[in-house]
Each structure stands twice: as structure tokens, then as C-alpha cells.
Amino acid sequence: MATIDPGKVRNVGLLGHGGVGKTMLVERILHEAGVTNRLGAIEDGNTVSDYLEDEAERKHSIAMKLVHLDWNGYRIHIVDHPGYVDFLGEVASSTPLLDAVVIVVDASTGVQVGTDNAWKYAERHHVPRAFFVNKLDRDLTDFHETVKVLRDTYGKHCVPLMLPEGAAQSLSGAVSVLDPAATSDEIETVRMELVEVVAETDDALTERFLENGE
């Protein structure tokens, strides 16, 4: 059995309202990381994290689950949390133990009660957090409008790290704002916003940004 360096372990929680796609996001992550060789489905009751009989029957999570994967030299523990308010205790008990939180948001519904609860628990325990905007392949969804709502609700530090390629039925993927090879007017604008926000968190970075603009 390989020895795992404790300094290379990260515990990441997936939080958010019920039905926003946390379990399927776990499914996709595990598949992309090569942990699984097929994608399960909520409808089929065969996802990795919703393995309880009641979960397969109800088509939603009722308890938090832990899965793991190795990525770029790190062992990542992902904690998939149930989203409905009935199971809020699961979120409350585990959030203080997490290194980071990813709050999943359904682009077709935006900020919901579960979104706000997730943010408040993470903020209360000073856990770094990010949003994952999901279900952008649905009609009438708007990534930029969703980001605007998140910024209006949670502050200007909500700056995209990824931008979608296409929209709704024509959604084909996403591009990283951090990728130097990615160039477009939109990417450059968002990249500058990101630099400004990061610079504000550190006096030395702020001074460097004001002097050099980068």
C-alpha cells in the first residue's frame, strides 16, 4: 500500500441545494480521474455515492458520502453532502473539517436556500469556497447572469476561473481563465478582474499590481 503524505491530502466538500447535481458532479469527476470506467445515473440508481437503497428509491442523497481520487500528486477526498434542509445537520457537522468547499449552483434556478446555507456554514468556519455553475446545457440558462447574481449576493470576489464554450444545447466545454494559451477579449477581461481581486487580498500583491498592472 502506497504511503500518503498528509501534506498532500485535501478534503473538499460539495455543498448546495437539493437536486443541483452534486452527486452527478462526483460521478463525472471520478470518471475523468480514471477511478471509474463508466458513468452512473440517478435515474438508474447506480451512482457511486448514492448507494443506499433509500437513495436509489428516492433519487436523491440522504447522507454525506466520502470518495477519493489521486490528482497531480494529491489525494483528494470529496465529501458529497445531501442538499435538502432535512439533512442540514450533515453540512453543519462536516464543514469545519474541510479544507475547501465547492458550492454547486443550478444555472436554471440560481441562488436557493441550500446555496445560502452552504455559504453561511463555510463562511462561519472560515473555509475557502468556490461556486460550480451546473446544468448550463439546459435551455434559458445564462452563465453570465448567474455569475452576476452570485457577485451581487456574495461579493465581487466571485470571479470566474472557467468560462463556458457555447451555451444550452450548443455547450461544448469550458476554457480556463488561467491558461496562458487561452486568448479572447472576454478571457482577458475576466483575467484582469481575477488579478485585481487576488491582489486585494495581499498588500505586497496590491503594490505589485499598482506598479506593474500584473
C-alpha positions as CSV (number, residue, x, y, z in Angstrom):
1,M,0.0,0.0,0.0
2,A,1.4,3.4,-1.0
3,T,2.2,5.9,1.7
4,I,0.3,9.1,1.5
5,D,1.9,12.3,2.6
6,P,-0.5,14.1,4.9
7,G,0.6,17.4,3.4
8,K,-0.7,16.2,0.1
9,V,-4.2,15.4,1.3
10,R,-7.1,17.8,0.6
11,N,-10.7,17.4,2.0
12,V,-13.2,19.1,-0.3
13,G,-16.9,19.3,0.3
14,L,-19.6,19.5,-2.3
15,L,-22.5,21.6,-0.9
16,G,-25.6,23.2,-2.4
17,H,-29.4,22.9,-2.7
18,G,-31.0,19.6,-3.3
19,G,-31.2,18.5,-6.9
20,V,-28.5,20.8,-8.3
21,G,-26.3,17.9,-9.4
22,K,-23.7,17.3,-6.7
23,T,-23.8,13.6,-7.0
24,M,-23.5,13.6,-10.7
25,L,-20.6,16.0,-10.5
26,V,-18.9,13.5,-8.2
27,E,-19.7,10.8,-10.8
28,R,-18.1,12.8,-13.6
29,I,-15.0,13.7,-11.5
30,L,-14.3,10.1,-10.6
31,H,-14.8,9.1,-14.3
32,E,-12.5,11.8,-15.6
33,A,-9.9,10.9,-12.9
34,G,-10.0,7.2,-14.1
35,V,-11.4,5.9,-10.8
36,T,-14.4,4.5,-12.6
37,N,-14.9,3.2,-16.1
38,R,-18.5,4.2,-16.6
39,L,-20.9,7.0,-15.6
40,G,-23.7,6.1,-13.3
41,A,-27.1,7.8,-13.4
42,I,-29.5,9.0,-10.7
43,E,-32.4,7.5,-12.7
44,D,-30.7,4.1,-12.7
45,G,-29.8,4.2,-9.0
46,N,-26.2,3.2,-9.8
47,T,-24.1,6.2,-8.8
48,V,-21.0,5.8,-6.7
49,S,-22.1,8.0,-3.8
50,D,-25.9,7.3,-3.7
51,Y,-25.5,3.6,-2.9
52,L,-28.1,3.3,-0.1
53,E,-31.4,1.6,-1.0
54,D,-33.5,4.6,0.1
55,E,-31.3,6.9,-2.0
56,A,-31.8,4.8,-5.1
57,E,-35.5,4.8,-4.5
58,R,-35.9,8.5,-3.7
59,K,-33.5,9.6,-6.4
60,H,-31.5,11.9,-4.0
61,S,-28.9,11.8,-1.3
62,I,-29.9,11.3,2.3
63,A,-26.4,11.1,3.9
64,M,-23.0,12.5,3.2
65,K,-20.5,10.2,1.4
66,L,-16.8,10.2,1.1
67,V,-15.0,9.3,-2.1
68,H,-11.4,9.8,-3.1
69,L,-9.1,10.2,-6.1
70,D,-5.5,11.0,-6.8
71,W,-4.8,14.0,-9.0
72,N,-1.5,15.7,-9.8
73,G,0.3,14.2,-6.8
74,Y,-2.6,15.0,-4.3
75,R,-5.0,12.7,-2.6
76,I,-8.4,14.4,-2.9
77,H,-11.2,13.4,-0.5
78,I,-14.6,14.6,-1.8
79,V,-17.5,14.7,0.6
80,D,-20.8,14.7,-1.2
81,H,-23.5,16.3,1.0
82,P,-27.2,15.9,0.8
83,G,-28.8,19.2,-0.2
84,Y,-32.3,19.2,1.3
85,V,-32.9,21.1,4.6
86,D,-33.9,17.9,6.3
87,F,-30.2,16.9,6.3
88,L,-28.7,20.2,7.2
89,G,-27.0,18.6,10.2
90,E,-24.7,16.7,7.8
91,V,-23.5,20.0,6.5
92,A,-23.1,21.6,9.9
93,S,-21.1,18.7,11.3
94,S,-18.6,18.2,8.5
95,T,-17.9,21.8,7.2
96,P,-15.4,22.7,10.0
97,L,-13.3,19.8,9.0
98,L,-13.0,20.7,5.3
99,D,-10.1,22.3,3.5
100,A,-12.4,23.9,0.9
101,V,-16.0,23.9,-0.2
102,V,-17.4,23.8,-3.7
103,I,-21.0,25.1,-3.7
104,V,-22.9,23.7,-6.7
105,V,-25.5,26.1,-8.3
106,D,-28.1,25.1,-10.8
107,A,-27.9,27.7,-13.6
108,S,-31.6,27.3,-14.3
109,T,-32.6,28.2,-10.7
110,G,-29.8,30.3,-9.4
111,V,-29.3,31.0,-5.7
112,Q,-31.5,28.9,-3.5
113,V,-31.9,28.2,0.3
114,G,-29.3,25.5,0.1
115,T,-26.9,27.7,-1.6
116,D,-27.2,30.3,1.1
117,N,-26.9,27.7,3.9
118,A,-23.8,26.3,2.3
119,W,-22.2,29.7,2.0
120,K,-23.0,30.7,5.6
121,Y,-21.6,27.5,7.1
122,A,-18.4,27.8,5.1
123,E,-18.1,31.5,6.0
124,R,-18.7,30.8,9.7
125,H,-15.9,28.4,9.8
126,H,-13.6,30.4,7.5
127,V,-13.5,27.6,4.9
128,P,-12.3,28.7,1.4
129,R,-15.2,28.3,-1.0
130,A,-15.9,28.4,-4.8
131,F,-19.0,28.0,-6.9
132,F,-19.6,25.5,-9.6
133,V,-22.3,26.6,-12.1
134,N,-24.0,23.5,-13.2
135,K,-26.7,22.5,-15.8
136,L,-25.6,25.1,-18.4
137,D,-26.7,22.7,-21.1
138,R,-30.3,23.5,-20.3
139,D,-32.3,26.0,-22.4
140,L,-32.8,29.5,-21.0
141,T,-29.7,29.3,-18.8
142,D,-27.2,32.2,-18.7
143,F,-23.8,31.7,-17.2
144,H,-23.0,35.4,-17.0
145,E,-26.3,36.3,-15.4
146,T,-25.8,33.5,-12.8
147,V,-22.3,34.9,-12.1
148,K,-23.8,38.4,-11.7
149,V,-26.4,37.1,-9.2
150,L,-23.6,35.3,-7.2
151,R,-21.5,38.5,-7.2
152,D,-24.5,40.6,-6.1
153,T,-25.3,38.2,-3.4
154,Y,-21.9,37.1,-2.1
155,G,-19.5,39.8,-3.2
156,K,-17.2,40.9,-6.0
157,H,-14.7,38.1,-5.2
158,C,-16.9,35.7,-7.1
159,V,-14.8,35.8,-10.4
160,P,-14.9,33.0,-12.9
161,L,-11.9,30.7,-13.2
162,M,-13.6,28.9,-16.2
163,L,-15.7,30.2,-19.0
164,P,-18.2,28.0,-20.9
165,E,-17.7,27.4,-24.6
166,G,-21.2,27.6,-26.2
167,A,-24.5,27.7,-24.4
168,A,-27.5,25.5,-23.8
169,Q,-27.7,22.7,-26.4
170,S,-24.5,24.0,-28.1
171,L,-22.4,23.9,-24.9
172,S,-19.2,22.0,-25.8
173,G,-16.9,22.5,-22.9
174,A,-15.1,25.1,-20.8
175,V,-11.8,27.1,-21.0
176,S,-9.6,28.0,-18.1
177,V,-9.0,31.7,-17.5
178,L,-5.6,30.7,-16.0
179,D,-4.5,29.0,-19.3
180,P,-2.0,31.4,-20.9
181,A,-2.8,29.9,-24.3
182,A,-6.4,30.9,-24.0
183,T,-7.0,34.3,-25.5
184,S,-10.1,36.4,-26.3
185,D,-11.4,39.7,-25.2
186,E,-13.7,38.1,-22.7
187,I,-10.9,36.0,-21.2
188,E,-8.6,39.0,-20.9
189,T,-11.3,41.0,-19.2
190,V,-12.1,38.2,-16.7
191,R,-8.4,37.5,-16.1
192,M,-7.8,41.2,-15.2
193,E,-10.7,41.1,-12.8
194,L,-9.2,38.0,-11.2
195,V,-5.8,39.6,-10.8
196,E,-7.4,42.7,-9.2
197,V,-9.4,40.6,-6.7
198,V,-6.3,38.4,-5.8
199,A,-4.1,41.5,-5.4
200,E,-6.6,43.0,-2.9
201,T,-6.0,40.0,-0.6
202,D,-2.3,40.8,-0.1
203,D,-0.6,44.1,0.4
204,A,2.5,43.0,-1.5
205,L,0.4,41.8,-4.4
206,T,-1.6,45.0,-4.4
207,E,1.6,47.1,-4.5
208,R,3.0,44.9,-7.4
209,F,-0.3,45.3,-9.3
210,L,-0.4,49.0,-8.9
211,E,3.2,49.3,-10.1
212,N,3.2,46.8,-12.9
213,G,-0.5,46.1,-13.7
214,E,0.2,42.4,-13.5
